[in-house]
Amino acid sequence: MKAAPYDYVRPSSIEEACTILAEAGGGAQVLAGGQTLMPLLALRMSQPFILVDINHIPELQGVTSVDGGTRVGPITRQNEALVDPILNRDLPTLIRALSHVGHHQTRNRGTIGGSIALGEPAAEMPATAVALGAKVEVRSASQTRFIPADELYFGPYATAIEPDELLTAIHYPAWPDDTITLFREVAMRPGDFALVGLVGALTVEKGVIARAGICWFGMGPTPMKAKSAEVALIGQSIDTLDAAATADLAIADTAPFGDHHATADYRRTVGRRIFVRVLQEALNMRQAA
Ligand SMILES: Cc1cc2nc3c(=O)[nH]c(=O)nc-3n(C[C@H](O)[C@H](O)[C@H](O)COP(=O)(O)OP(=O)(O)OC[C@H]3O[C@@H](n4cnc5c(N)ncnc54)[C@H](O)[C@@H]3O)c2cc1C
């Protein structure tokens, strides 16, 4: 199929892009890596009358350390981010999750911001942003605002980003060097969207869990923060904590659905198993260190 007709513009600054989005009154779509948008246009599942290509706005590119945290420009390609020295040093949890996004070819074009703005419930980057406590910066012609990642998603592909707004940065808070990464996903084939996935980060001080950020993907209509498990883990000794009981709390914060790939019960069962396994493996490694 061919996309419905649209005008194509290529702004060279954030201001110019925001002006176009404002004037379009909801009839525009932002083009980043196009890995999802181009097929949607071709299938006429998206029919904007103006396509705003943001790939030529330098301010939207790149990774920097800011105020102890990390700022990621939305059009940073997923493969560029995978080898970025700042991200590899400061956010190994993000790198671990990113290595499971799509394929080498799709990561060459796909962007970090495109994945976060899209809001696919089974995607790794939205869940990672929620788990790490990130916030997104969005700009319109009239204002700049910051949205915590765990307040960004309302449903599948439904976000708090307004039609006249552009996602202009993702801000990840600092996590200490010895942060424990939790990551596992189950997919039909490598590169497929996850049927069930878990991403998280833990910090341990004197053998006790001091900080926990955990989020499911593919386990509900949005990234599903495992809030009850996070609260239960903090203050617990890594020698005595009960991974199975924590897994029950984590599963309680999910709302998996059934589809032609897997039933909701399958997702719950597998989710519970990978939670216990990932947590025990991570803590065993820490105890052995
Ligand atoms: C074969 C294949 C396999 C894939 N597997 C996975 C996978 O396993 N995991 C995964 O997470 N993804 C997967 N993807 C999706 C892909 O990797 C990208 O993550 C996804 O397409 C979004 O990034 P993009 O830069 O291509 O965005 P685009 O397709 O350009 O845009 C996606 C949406 O976000 C909006 N948008 C983009 N940037 C902004 C911005 N700065 N401000 C406001 N709105 C914006 C666009 O308007 C559009 O609605 C796969 C894609 C393909 C083709």
The ligand as an SDF file (V2000), in Angstrom:
LIG
                    3D

 53 58  0  0  0  0  0  0  0  0999 V2000
   11.4940   -5.5830   12.5220 C   0  0  0  0  0  0  0  0  0  0  0  0
   11.3800   -4.6670   13.7020 C   0  0  0  0  0  0  0  0  0  0  0  0
   11.5840   -5.1760   14.9890 C   0  0  0  0  0  0  0  0  0  0  0  0
   11.4860   -4.3270   16.0840 C   0  0  0  0  0  0  0  0  0  0  0  0
   11.6950   -4.8460   17.3400 N   0  0  0  0  0  0  0  0  0  0  0  0
   11.6330   -4.0180   18.4080 C   0  0  0  0  0  0  0  0  0  0  0  0
   11.8740   -4.5250   19.7260 C   0  0  0  0  0  0  0  0  0  0  0  0
   12.1720   -5.7010   19.9560 O   0  0  0  0  0  0  0  0  0  0  0  0
   11.7950   -3.6490   20.7570 N   0  0  0  0  0  0  0  0  0  0  0  0
   11.4940   -2.3210   20.5600 C   0  0  0  0  0  0  0  0  0  0  0  0
   11.4070   -1.5620   21.5310 O   0  0  0  0  0  0  0  0  0  0  0  0
   11.2630   -1.8110   19.3250 N   0  0  0  0  0  0  0  0  0  0  0  0
   11.3300   -2.6430   18.2620 C   0  0  0  0  0  0  0  0  0  0  0  0
   11.0860   -2.1220   17.0160 N   0  0  0  0  0  0  0  0  0  0  0  0
   10.7260   -0.6670   16.8920 C   0  0  0  0  0  0  0  0  0  0  0  0
   11.9170    0.1890   16.5360 C   0  0  0  0  0  0  0  0  0  0  0  0
   13.0860   -0.3850   16.9270 O   0  0  0  0  0  0  0  0  0  0  0  0
   11.8960    1.5800   17.1650 C   0  0  0  0  0  0  0  0  0  0  0  0
   12.1370    1.4620   18.5220 O   0  0  0  0  0  0  0  0  0  0  0  0
   10.6380    2.2800   16.9950 C   0  0  0  0  0  0  0  0  0  0  0  0
   10.3250    2.2810   15.6760 O   0  0  0  0  0  0  0  0  0  0  0  0
   10.6640    3.7390   17.4240 C   0  0  0  0  0  0  0  0  0  0  0  0
   11.7670    4.4230   17.0060 O   0  0  0  0  0  0  0  0  0  0  0  0
   11.9020    5.2940   15.6680 P   0  0  0  0  0  0  0  0  0  0  0  0
   13.0280    6.2240   15.9110 O   0  0  0  0  0  0  0  0  0  0  0  0
   11.9620    4.4000   14.5020 O   0  0  0  0  0  0  0  0  0  0  0  0
   10.5430    6.1720   15.6690 O   0  0  0  0  0  0  0  0  0  0  0  0
    9.5130    6.5400   14.5260 P   0  0  0  0  0  0  0  0  0  0  0  0
    8.9970    5.2920   13.8840 O   0  0  0  0  0  0  0  0  0  0  0  0
   10.0640    7.6140   13.6610 O   0  0  0  0  0  0  0  0  0  0  0  0
    8.3530    7.2030   15.4380 O   0  0  0  0  0  0  0  0  0  0  0  0
    7.5760    6.4150   16.3200 C   0  0  0  0  0  0  0  0  0  0  0  0
    6.4670    7.3060   16.9260 C   0  0  0  0  0  0  0  0  0  0  0  0
    7.0230    8.2090   17.8710 O   0  0  0  0  0  0  0  0  0  0  0  0
    6.7750    9.5880   17.4810 C   0  0  0  0  0  0  0  0  0  0  0  0
    8.0190   10.3310   17.7800 N   0  0  0  0  0  0  0  0  0  0  0  0
    9.2780    9.9550   17.4460 C   0  0  0  0  0  0  0  0  0  0  0  0
   10.1730   10.8360   17.9400 N   0  0  0  0  0  0  0  0  0  0  0  0
    9.4440   11.7850   18.6130 C   0  0  0  0  0  0  0  0  0  0  0  0
    9.8070   12.9790   19.3470 C   0  0  0  0  0  0  0  0  0  0  0  0
   11.0840   13.3490   19.5110 N   0  0  0  0  0  0  0  0  0  0  0  0
    8.8100   13.7260   19.8800 N   0  0  0  0  0  0  0  0  0  0  0  0
    7.5030   13.3560   19.7380 C   0  0  0  0  0  0  0  0  0  0  0  0
    7.1020   12.2250   19.0730 N   0  0  0  0  0  0  0  0  0  0  0  0
    8.0680   11.4680   18.5070 C   0  0  0  0  0  0  0  0  0  0  0  0
    6.4710    9.5220   15.9860 C   0  0  0  0  0  0  0  0  0  0  0  0
    5.6520   10.5960   15.5760 O   0  0  0  0  0  0  0  0  0  0  0  0
    5.7480    8.1660   15.8910 C   0  0  0  0  0  0  0  0  0  0  0  0
    4.4060    8.3100   16.2920 O   0  0  0  0  0  0  0  0  0  0  0  0
   11.1740   -2.9440   15.8930 C   0  0  0  0  0  0  0  0  0  0  0  0
   10.9650   -2.4160   14.6090 C   0  0  0  0  0  0  0  0  0  0  0  0
   11.0750   -3.2550   13.5230 C   0  0  0  0  0  0  0  0  0  0  0  0
   10.8570   -2.6820   12.1580 C   0  0  0  0  0  0  0  0  0  0  0  0
  1  2  1  0
  2  3  1  0
  2 52  2  0
  3  4  2  0
  4  5  1  0
  4 50  1  0
  5  6  2  0
  6  7  1  0
  6 13  1  0
  7  8  2  0
  7  9  1  0
  9 10  1  0
 10 11  2  0
 10 12  1  0
 12 13  2  0
 13 14  1  0
 14 15  1  0
 14 50  1  0
 15 16  1  0
 16 17  1  0
 16 18  1  0
 18 19  1  0
 18 20  1  0
 20 21  1  0
 20 22  1  0
 22 23  1  0
 23 24  1  0
 24 25  2  0
 24 26  1  0
 24 27  1  0
 27 28  1  0
 28 29  2  0
 28 30  1  0
 28 31  1  0
 31 32  1  0
 32 33  1  0
 33 34  1  0
 33 48  1  0
 34 35  1  0
 35 36  1  0
 35 46  1  0
 36 37  1  0
 36 45  1  0
 37 38  2  0
 38 39  1  0
 39 40  1  0
 39 45  2  0
 40 41  1  0
 40 42  2  0
 42 43  1  0
 43 44  2  0
 44 45  1  0
 46 47  1  0
 46 48  1  0
 48 49  1  0
 50 51  2  0
 51 52  1  0
 52 53  1  0
M  END
$$$$
